[in-house]
Amino acid sequence: MSESFQVACWVHPSHLCCSRSVLIKL
């Protein structure tokens, strides 16, 4: 699930959500 969400975020123009998710994951 995480991978899918990450990919969707990357596809989106605003990868800010992805960066936030990554920070939380780390």
PyMOL Python script that loads the backbone (N, CA, C, O; Angstrom):
from pymol import cmd

cmd.read_pdbstr("""\
ATOM      1  N   MET A   1       0.848  -1.202   0.000  1.00  0.00           N
ATOM      2  CA  MET A   1       0.000   0.000   0.000  1.00  0.00           C
ATOM      3  C   MET A   1       0.879   1.246   0.000  1.00  0.00           C
ATOM      4  O   MET A   1       0.626   2.193  -0.745  1.00  0.00           O
ATOM      5  N   SER A   2       1.896   1.241   0.826  1.00  0.00           N
ATOM      6  CA  SER A   2       2.792   2.400   0.926  1.00  0.00           C
ATOM      7  C   SER A   2       3.372   2.728  -0.455  1.00  0.00           C
ATOM      8  O   SER A   2       3.376   3.884  -0.878  1.00  0.00           O
ATOM      9  N   GLU A   3       3.853   1.711  -1.138  1.00  0.00           N
ATOM     10  CA  GLU A   3       4.452   1.935  -2.459  1.00  0.00           C
ATOM     11  C   GLU A   3       3.450   2.611  -3.398  1.00  0.00           C
ATOM     12  O   GLU A   3       3.784   3.584  -4.074  1.00  0.00           O
ATOM     13  N   SER A   4       2.254   2.101  -3.434  1.00  0.00           N
ATOM     14  CA  SER A   4       1.234   2.657  -4.323  1.00  0.00           C
ATOM     15  C   SER A   4       1.014   4.134  -4.015  1.00  0.00           C
ATOM     16  O   SER A   4       0.999   4.978  -4.912  1.00  0.00           O
ATOM     17  N   PHE A   5       0.845   4.426  -2.737  1.00  0.00           N
ATOM     18  CA  PHE A   5       0.599   5.813  -2.331  1.00  0.00           C
ATOM     19  C   PHE A   5       1.774   6.687  -2.745  1.00  0.00           C
ATOM     20  O   PHE A   5       1.585   7.784  -3.272  1.00  0.00           O
ATOM     21  N   GLN A   6       2.987   6.200  -2.506  1.00  0.00           N
ATOM     22  CA  GLN A   6       4.183   6.959  -2.849  1.00  0.00           C
ATOM     23  C   GLN A   6       4.192   7.280  -4.348  1.00  0.00           C
ATOM     24  O   GLN A   6       4.427   8.419  -4.751  1.00  0.00           O
ATOM     25  N   VAL A   7       3.935   6.269  -5.150  1.00  0.00           N
ATOM     26  CA  VAL A   7       3.932   6.457  -6.604  1.00  0.00           C
ATOM     27  C   VAL A   7       2.910   7.517  -6.985  1.00  0.00           C
ATOM     28  O   VAL A   7       3.210   8.421  -7.765  1.00  0.00           O
ATOM     29  N   ALA A   8       1.718   7.410  -6.445  1.00  0.00           N
ATOM     30  CA  ALA A   8       0.655   8.384  -6.753  1.00  0.00           C
ATOM     31  C   ALA A   8       1.141   9.784  -6.396  1.00  0.00           C
ATOM     32  O   ALA A   8       0.932  10.731  -7.154  1.00  0.00           O
ATOM     33  N   CYS A   9       1.779   9.910  -5.260  1.00  0.00           N
ATOM     34  CA  CYS A   9       2.280  11.213  -4.820  1.00  0.00           C
ATOM     35  C   CYS A   9       3.302  11.731  -5.821  1.00  0.00           C
ATOM     36  O   CYS A   9       3.257  12.895  -6.218  1.00  0.00           O
ATOM     37  N   TRP A  10       4.217  10.867  -6.223  1.00  0.00           N
ATOM     38  CA  TRP A  10       5.254  11.293  -7.175  1.00  0.00           C
ATOM     39  C   TRP A  10       4.609  11.784  -8.456  1.00  0.00           C
ATOM     40  O   TRP A  10       5.032  12.785  -9.034  1.00  0.00           O
ATOM     41  N   VAL A  11       3.576  11.068  -8.897  1.00  0.00           N
ATOM     42  CA  VAL A  11       2.896  11.445 -10.142  1.00  0.00           C
ATOM     43  C   VAL A  11       2.279  12.832  -9.997  1.00  0.00           C
ATOM     44  O   VAL A  11       2.288  13.631 -10.934  1.00  0.00           O
ATOM     45  N   HIS A  12       1.744  13.103  -8.811  1.00  0.00           N
ATOM     46  CA  HIS A  12       1.106  14.410  -8.579  1.00  0.00           C
ATOM     47  C   HIS A  12       2.114  15.536  -8.724  1.00  0.00           C
ATOM     48  O   HIS A  12       3.294  15.349  -8.427  1.00  0.00           O
ATOM     49  N   PRO A  13       1.673  16.700  -9.173  1.00  0.00           N
ATOM     50  CA  PRO A  13       2.560  17.849  -9.342  1.00  0.00           C
ATOM     51  C   PRO A  13       3.088  18.331  -8.001  1.00  0.00           C
ATOM     52  O   PRO A  13       4.206  18.838  -7.908  1.00  0.00           O
ATOM     53  N   SER A  14       2.278  18.169  -6.966  1.00  0.00           N
ATOM     54  CA  SER A  14       2.713  18.604  -5.630  1.00  0.00           C
ATOM     55  C   SER A  14       3.235  17.413  -4.845  1.00  0.00           C
ATOM     56  O   SER A  14       2.478  16.742  -4.143  1.00  0.00           O
ATOM     57  N   HIS A  15       4.534  17.151  -4.965  1.00  0.00           N
ATOM     58  CA  HIS A  15       5.131  16.005  -4.274  1.00  0.00           C
ATOM     59  C   HIS A  15       5.369  16.336  -2.804  1.00  0.00           C
ATOM     60  O   HIS A  15       6.049  15.596  -2.093  1.00  0.00           O
ATOM     61  N   LEU A  16       4.798  17.465  -2.352  1.00  0.00           N
ATOM     62  CA  LEU A  16       4.975  17.865  -0.943  1.00  0.00           C
ATOM     63  C   LEU A  16       4.394  16.786  -0.029  1.00  0.00           C
ATOM     64  O   LEU A  16       4.990  16.432   0.988  1.00  0.00           O
ATOM     65  N   CYS A  17       3.221  16.271  -0.408  1.00  0.00           N
ATOM     66  CA  CYS A  17       2.578  15.244   0.412  1.00  0.00           C
ATOM     67  C   CYS A  17       3.506  14.032   0.503  1.00  0.00           C
ATOM     68  O   CYS A  17       3.627  13.403   1.554  1.00  0.00           O
ATOM     69  N   CYS A  18       4.150  13.721  -0.606  1.00  0.00           N
ATOM     70  CA  CYS A  18       5.045  12.560  -0.614  1.00  0.00           C
ATOM     71  C   CYS A  18       6.212  12.811   0.346  1.00  0.00           C
ATOM     72  O   CYS A  18       6.558  11.948   1.153  1.00  0.00           O
ATOM     73  N   SER A  19       6.806  13.988   0.252  1.00  0.00           N
ATOM     74  CA  SER A  19       7.947  14.307   1.125  1.00  0.00           C
ATOM     75  C   SER A  19       7.524  14.143   2.584  1.00  0.00           C
ATOM     76  O   SER A  19       8.250  13.567   3.394  1.00  0.00           O
ATOM     77  N   ARG A  20       6.351  14.655   2.898  1.00  0.00           N
ATOM     78  CA  ARG A  20       5.865  14.545   4.278  1.00  0.00           C
ATOM     79  C   ARG A  20       5.725  13.076   4.668  1.00  0.00           C
ATOM     80  O   ARG A  20       6.143  12.670   5.752  1.00  0.00           O
ATOM     81  N   SER A  21       5.141  12.294   3.784  1.00  0.00           N
ATOM     82  CA  SER A  21       4.951  10.861   4.062  1.00  0.00           C
ATOM     83  C   SER A  21       6.304  10.201   4.295  1.00  0.00           C
ATOM     84  O   SER A  21       6.459   9.400   5.217  1.00  0.00           O
ATOM     85  N   VAL A  22       7.269  10.533   3.470  1.00  0.00           N
ATOM     86  CA  VAL A  22       8.604   9.937   3.603  1.00  0.00           C
ATOM     87  C   VAL A  22       9.195  10.281   4.962  1.00  0.00           C
ATOM     88  O   VAL A  22       9.756   9.424   5.644  1.00  0.00           O
ATOM     89  N   LEU A  23       9.061  11.538   5.342  1.00  0.00           N
ATOM     90  CA  LEU A  23       9.614  11.967   6.643  1.00  0.00           C
ATOM     91  C   LEU A  23       8.986  11.152   7.765  1.00  0.00           C
ATOM     92  O   LEU A  23       9.678  10.681   8.668  1.00  0.00           O
ATOM     93  N   ILE A  24       7.668  10.991   7.698  1.00  0.00           N
ATOM     94  CA  ILE A  24       6.968  10.230   8.750  1.00  0.00           C
ATOM     95  C   ILE A  24       7.456   8.783   8.749  1.00  0.00           C
ATOM     96  O   ILE A  24       7.683   8.183   9.800  1.00  0.00           O
ATOM     97  N   LYS A  25       7.610   8.237   7.532  1.00  0.00           N
ATOM     98  CA  LYS A  25       8.050   6.845   7.424  1.00  0.00           C
ATOM     99  C   LYS A  25       9.433   6.687   8.063  1.00  0.00           C
ATOM    100  O   LYS A  25       9.684   5.733   8.799  1.00  0.00           O
ATOM    101  N   LEU A  26      10.318   7.634   7.769  1.00  0.00           N
ATOM    102  CA  LEU A  26      11.678   7.559   8.320  1.00  0.00           C
ATOM    103  C   LEU A  26      11.597   7.727   9.830  1.00  0.00           C
ATOM    104  O   LEU A  26      12.623   7.699  10.510  1.00  0.00           O
TER     105      LEU A  26
END
""", "prot")
cmd.dss("prot")
cmd.show_as("cartoon", "prot")
cmd.util.cbc("prot")
cmd.orient("prot")
